């Protein structure tokens, strides 16, 4: 008792000042104090941890834990097992910038159902893109439009219709094209299958127990408690049934998908997902996970909630105990980070594409403005539905005139504008429609040329 209350503690023994069963080497006091604080500062789950975790589980198809998950991860997994679809709905849209989706072919608008997973896929494809961003022309190279003649004096411009020729709010469009290919086998798939087996889980559990016992003999009580919690959590999660839902990567529609995404309707960066509708629907509109709500899932959720409390007590104990216990927990943080680096989002996205047999190609374009970009998307889809853009460009007679010009140009017809428009409005309508039609033709030509090249290779 006198050792516990003594202020003349030896750094290697920590605040308890109790010698361990097995001897440990000396430890500088500075290292003892410093190492004990770091895990409690850097190894905490952020507000977007649930968003990130759902994205990783969606791509890998399983829940995996390292030797030392961040504080808060176990509580999030407990909520996933307990709440199921409700938790998925919240977590998938709780990221730092939730994406909105505009279905160009059907006219609907909705939040992205798999924000983290789709973002990981988009980043992976962009990082592996072979082409650079192409700048679209700022003025039409050709316009087969009739010359505008007004039979009446110029009318007063519509509210908000003034055009400043020198102002540009450049917009970037990333066109991601998805196709189905044959799934590619890899050594990583074999490794993942083995890690999901009960044999691997059992061996890992026994190994963690043995290591926790050794650490306890060395006086690393908090570190051994963290390892024990992780071992039991991994074992319990091995019996949780997380599956792909019915209709995964499938679609009831035979047409291709055209879905535009951005963080909000006034964004400057846009993503157009086009191609195989089953893939696009799964990434943006459907859930990628199905969690059963059976008794074993509820028992596992209860344990994970308890494990979160034990982990919190263990980490705060180590911060107070210091000594080699703090160093041991800091080493666990380093090991956990190394494991997370090997399963970081870029690798998960690439493995998901190869495993599911999906080819994704991207081309990026810079437009002079949002109207031209949206018009190019509309013309590229060959859709007559325009209600999808109502929340971006509100319905207005000038918008109707612009879309009418765009439809005529896309079909190869010549079309002018009504004489009721003043010169500035008419010039805006013709210029925007011509730029959109030419941009859509350019994008379509590049995609077709790339497909032809791939077929000949």
C-alpha positions, 0 to 999 in steps of 0.5 A, spaced: 500 500 500 505 504 501 508 503 494 501 505 491 501 512 495 509 513 494 511 519 490 518 517 488 515 512 483 520 508 478 518 510 471 519 503 468 514 501 474 509 506 472 504 510 477 502 503 481 510 502 483 509 495 483 514 490 480 511 486 475 512 478 475 517 478 469 523 484 470 523 489 465 529 494 463 529 501 465 525 507 462 527 514 461 521 518 465 520 523 459 518 517 455 514 514 460 510 520 460 510 522 453 508 515 450 502 514 455 499 521 452 499 519 445 494 514 444 489 517 448 490 523 443 491 520 436 487 514 437 480 517 437 474 516 432 472 522 429 465 524 427 466 521 420 468 514 423 461 511 422 461 514 415 468 511 413 467 504 417 460 503 413 464 505 406 470 500 408 465 494 410 461 495 403 467 494 399 470 489 403 463 485 404 466 483 411 467 487 418 475 486 420 478 489 426 485 490 428 489 489 435 487 496 437 481 499 433 480 506 435 476 508 441 469 509 438 469 504 433 466 498 437 460 502 439 459 504 432 459 497 430 454 495 436 449 500 433 450 497 426 448 490 429 443 493 433 439 498 428 441 495 422 438 499 416 436 505 420 444 506 422 446 505 415 441 510 412 444 515 418 452 513 417 452 513 409 450 520 409 453 523 415 460 524 412 463 531 411 460 533 405 454 528 403 453 527 396 446 529 392 444 524 386 440 527 380 438 521 375 438 524 368 434 519 365 428 518 370 428 525 373 429 524 380 433 527 386 436 523 392 442 523 397 447 518 395 446 511 399 453 509 399 457 516 400 463 513 402 464 507 398 462 511 392 467 516 394 472 511 394 471 508 388 471 515 384 478 517 388 481 511 386 479 511 378 481 519 378 488 517 381 489 512 376 486 516 370 491 516 364 488 523 361 488 530 364 483 535 365 481 537 358 478 544 357 472 545 353 471 551 348 469 558 351 465 560 345 462 555 340 466 553 334 460 552 329 453 553 330 448 551 325 443 556 328 439 561 324 441 568 325 437 572 330 432 577 327 428 581 332 421 584 329 420 588 335 424 593 339 428 589 344 424 587 350 426 588 358 431 583 360 428 578 364 430 578 372 437 575 373 438 575 365 444 579 364 451 576 362 457 579 363 462 576 358 468 576 362 466 572 368 467 565 368 465 560 374 469 554 371 466 547 373 469 540 372 466 534 370 468 527 371 465 522 367 466 515 370 464 510 365 462 503 368 462 496 364 462 489 366 468 484 365 470 478 368 472 478 375 479 477 376 482 472 381 488 475 385 492 473 391 489 478 395 482 474 394 485 468 397 488 471 403 481 475 404 477 468 404 482 465 409 482 471 414 474 470 414 475 463 415 474 460 422 481 457 422 484 464 422 479 467 427 481 461 432 488 462 431 488 469 432 484 469 438 489 464 441 495 468 439 492 474 442 490 471 448 497 468 449 500 475 447 495 478 453 498 473 458 505 475 457 504 483 457 500 482 463 506 478 466 510 484 464 506 489 468 502 492 461 495 491 464 492 496 460 495 494 454 493 486 455 486 489 457 486 492 450 488 486 446 483 481 450 477 486 448 480 486 441 480 478 441 473 477 444 470 482 439 474 479 433 471 472 435 464 475 436 464 478 429 466 472 426 459 469 427 455 475 425 451 475 418 453 480 414 451 479 406 450 482 400 442 484 399 438 481 393 439 484 387 446 486 388 449 489 382 443 488 378 438 492 375 431 492 373 432 496 367 435 495 361 438 502 359 444 505 361 445 509 367 446 516 367 447 519 374 450 526 376 453 527 383 455 533 387 456 535 394 450 540 393 446 544 387 451 550 387 458 545 387 464 546 382 466 539 381 461 534 378 461 526 377 457 523 372 456 516 373 454 512 366 454 505 363 452 499 367 446 501 371 446 495 375 453 498 378 451 505 378 444 503 382 448 499 387 453 505 388 449 511 389 441 508 390 441 501 393 444 499 400 450 494 399 450 491 406 444 486 409 445 485 416 440 480 420 437 482 426 438 475 429 439 473 437 447 472 435 447 479 432 444 482 438 448 478 443 454 481 439 452 488 439 451 488 447 458 485 447 461 490 443 458 496 447 461 493 453 467 492 450 467 500 448 467 501 455 472 496 457 477 499 452 475 506 454 477 504 461 484 501 459 486 507 455 485 512 461 488 507 466 494 507 461 494 514 461 495 514 468 499 508 469 504 510 464 511 506 464 512 500 460 504 500 459 504 506 455 509 504 451 506 498 449 499 501 447 503 506 443 506 500 439 499 497 438 497 504 435 503 503 430 501 496 429 494 498 428 496 504 423 500 499 419 494 494 418 490 500 416 495 502 411 494 496 408 487 496 407 486 503 406 481 506 401 485 506 395 486 499 395 479 497 398 476 500 392 481 497 387 480 490 390 472 491 389 472 493 382 477 487 380 473 482 385 466 484 382 469 484 375 467 492 373 471 496 369 471 503 370 474 509 366 474 516 367 475 523 363 475 530 366 473 536 363 473 543 365 467 547 362 466 555 362 459 555 367 454 550 370 449 551 364 453 549 359 455 543 363 448 541 365 446 541 358 452 537 356 450 532 360 442 532 358 445 532 351 449 526 352 444 522 355 439 523 349 433 523 355 427 528 354 426 528 361 429 535 364 425 535 371 432 532 374 435 539 373 429 543 377 433 544 383 439 546 380 436 551 374 429 553 376 424 552 371 424 559 367 422 561 360 429 562 358 431 555 360 425 552 356 428 556 350 435 553 351 433 546 352 429 547 346 435 549 342 439 544 345 434 538 343 434 541 336 442 542 335 443 535 338 438 532 333 442 535 327 436 540 326 437 548 325 433 552 330 433 559 332 429 563 338 423 567 338 423 574 337 420 576 343 427 575 347 432 581 347 439 580 344 443 578 350 438 573 352 438 570 345 445 570 345 445 567 351 440 561 349 444 560 343 451 560 345 449 555 351 446 550 347 451 550 342 457 549 347 453 544 350 451 540 344 458 540 342 461 538 348 456 532 349 459 530 341 466 531 344 465 527 350 461 521 346 466 521 341 472 520 346 468 515 349 467 511 343 474 512 341 476 509 347 472 503 347 474 501 340 481 502 342 480 497 348 476 492 343 482 492 338 488 491 344 
